[in-house]
Amino acid sequence: MWLTKDKHWVVMHDESVDRMTNGKGKVSDLTLEQIRALRIRSGSNVTSYDESQLIVPTLEDYLVIMRDYQKTPFIEIKPKALAPSDYDSLIQLIGGYGFSASARVISFDFNNLVEMKKRMPGLQVQFLTNTLNEQTISQVSSLGSNAGLDIEYKDVLSKIEMVTKAQSQGLLVNLWVVPKSNLDNAKALGVDNLTVNF
């Protein structure tokens, strides 16, 4: 998730709209109205959708879909150095759509997770990292209950004992960038969740 210039959360992997849409510029430099006027031009099955459907979704759009299909939302906070009101707005949306107990907020920026836990101590948070080691386990443990690690798949392959150690301390251990061809091997590692590249 990224914040628009006028402080709306939108779903966009990149910091800019350049790669995925017919527009140009950073999400943070565009208003929600400007972003909603763009059309998605890249992605899976993009030609299967009507032009009116190819809009950049807001966090609200995403949460409605998750609620309607009774799925667990994973929300990655992309920006760093957010204002307190930015965290507050995110907490309000998560709670407002009934996901206070089930949403999983992830981020490469540890401070984002600290700020979210201050506001909603029971929230499930996961630290995205490329490395699993004693330091990351200790750091994430400091977040208290409902915390976890979301680690790049290739780093875990030689560190199974670290997965067990993290889980023994009450942390969830999830993997990202798992190749489809390695799905069975990844499941055998005993982790809690997988993000698979299809």
Secondary structure, 3 states (H helix, E strand, C coil): CEECCCCCEECCCCCECCCCECCCCEHHHCCHHHHHCCCECCCCCHHHCCHHHCCCCEHHHHHHHHHHCCCCCEEECCCCCCCHHHHHHHHHHHHHCCCCCCCEEEECCHHHHHHHHHHCCCCEEEEEECCCCHHHHHHHHCCCCCEEEEEEHHHHCCCHHHHHHHHHCCCEEEEEEEEHHHHHHHHCCCCCEEEEEC
